[in-house]
Each structure stands twice: as structure tokens, then as C-alpha cells.
């Protein structure tokens, strides 16, 4: 249950920030937060990451429905007793649904976070949440792999029968 609350928080934060950008900024308008490092820049994306597959909304709908279904399944089936897994899946769920809402309502995704220092593509809270979720999932997988190896080979690397 706590993981769904985290996902709802991500969705709410994502949608509120996007609404503020849409209502208060023109597309292309930029507000420097840290000069030459970070800005809020109003941008729209009709594709996936970095604008790939622009205009393929049916594909995004289908993929998102499958991904959301898979995440909910994994939350239900595997997250019990594994808080890092649950948190990672909650971040991914919130991010996927946040951008899905944009695609359904606006037929485009509102992006506004711009890391100028590395000239990274403009992104949003949902994108950041998806990235955080994937990183946490990778950490969870590394932890599980290490535990599995310790179980098989022991902590000092020797095999136990």
C-alpha cells in the first residue's frame, strides 16, 4: 500500500509542476535557476525520450499499459519484504503514469527541467522518477545477485557444499 502512495505522490507532483509550467510559461520560455547550470524551460515532446518516435501515440499507449500492468504485478508478487524493490517500482509506476496522463490529455508531454551544464535534454518529474526507479532497481538486482553468490560460495568466495 505504501508503494502506491509513493506512486500517487510522484504523479501528483509531476502533474502539479506541469500544470504550473503550462499556465505560467510560454513554450520556449526559460527561467534561470542557477546561471549556465540549471533552468526551468517550457518545452513539449510528442515522442519518447529525446523526441524519438514522435507522433506514435498508439505505441506509447500500448507500451505504457503493458509496463504499468507489469509493474503492478511485480509490486503485488515480489515487493513484499523487499522495500528497495517496492520503492523502485513505485517510482517507475508514478513516472510512467505521469507521462501517460500527458499523452492522453495533451497528446504531448510537458518537459521543463533543463540541466544546462551538461546540455541534457529537457525532462520532467515523471522522467526523473523513472530514472530514479531504474537506478534503484539495478541496485536491488546487484544486492540480490551478491546475496545469491554469498549463499552459493560463502562470504569469502569459497564454495560450500
N, C-alpha and C positions, 0 to 999 in steps of 0.2 A: 504493500500500500504506500509506503514512504517513497518508493521509487516513482510511482505515478504522480505523487505530489511534486516531486522534484521536476518531472517532465512537464507538469502543468505550470510550474513556476517559470521554466525556460520558455514555454510557449507564450505565457503572459508577458514576460519581459521582452521577448522578441517582438510580439505584436504591438505592444505599447511604444517601444522605441521606433518601430517602423511607422506607426501612426503619427508620431511626433515629427518625424522627418518629412513624411508626405504632406502634413498640414502646414509645416513651418518653413520648408525649404523648396526652392525651385530645383529641378533636375540640373545637375552640374554645379550647383552652389556648394561652396566649401567653407567650413569654419575651422580655422587652425586651432588645435588644442595645444600641441607642442610644435613650434615652428620647425618645418622641414623634417619632422619625425612622425606626427600623427595628426589626422584631421577627421572631421565628420564631413563627408562628401556625399551628397544626394545622387544616387545612381540607380538605374533599373537594369535588370538582367532577365532576358527572355529565354535563357538557356540554362545549362547546368554550370558547374564550376568553370570559371574563366570564359563563360559565354558559349561553351561548346553545345552542340545540338540545339541551337537556337530555334524556337518555334515548334519544337516537338512535344507539345504539352501532353498529348495522349501517352507518350512514352514515360514522361515524368509521373503522370498519374498512376500508371500501371506499376512502375518500379517502386514508387512510394508506398502504394497499398501493400505490395509484397514485402517490402522492407519493414514497414510498421507491423504487419502481421507476424513476421519472423521475430522482431524484437519483443513483441508482447508474448509470443510463445516462449522465447528464451527467458524472459523475466519470470514467467509463471513456472517453467520447468526447471531452470538451473540456478536462479539467483538466490534461492533460499540458502542462508548461511554463507553467502559469498557477497559481502557488501560492496567490494570494489567492482565486481561484475554487475551487480544491480545498479550502482551509480553510473557506470559507463553506459549501460543500456538505457538508463533514464535520460542521460544527456543526448544520446543518439535519437531516442524516441522524440524528445522535445524539439530537437533541431529538425528532424525530418518532418514533423507535423507543422512546425512554424513556417517552413518554406512551402509546404503543401498548401497551407491556408492562403498564402500569397498567390500561388499559381491558380488556385480555384477562384479566388475573389478578383484578383487584378490581372490575371494572365501574364504576370511577370513577378519577379522577386525584387523587393526593395533592399538595396545594399547601401551602406553608409559609413562603415568603418574603414579607414584608409591608413595603412601603415606606410607612410611616405618614405621613411628611411630605407626601406628595402623594396619600395615600389611594388608591394604585394597587391594583387587585385582587390578591389573594394569588396567588402564582405559584410555580414550582419551577425546578430546574436545567434541565430539558428546555425549558421555556418560554423561559428566559433564553438558552439555546443557540440555539433557533430564531430569536429576535430578533437575537442577535449575527450569526448566519448570514445573515439577510436584510439587515442593515445592511452587512455585508462584501460581499454580492453586489451591492448598489446601488453601493457604492464601485467594485467591479470593473467594473460596467457604465459608470459615469461615466468611468473611466480608458480603457476601450476606445472609448467614444464620442469622447473627446478625441483619442486616437491616430488614429482614423479621420478626424477633421476635419483634424488636422495633416497626414496623408498627402494629403488632397484639397486643402487650402487653404494648407498650409505653416504654419510656426510663427508667422509674423507675420500670418496671416489672409488672405494674398493667394492667389489661385488659380494653380496651376502646371499647365501642360499638357504 
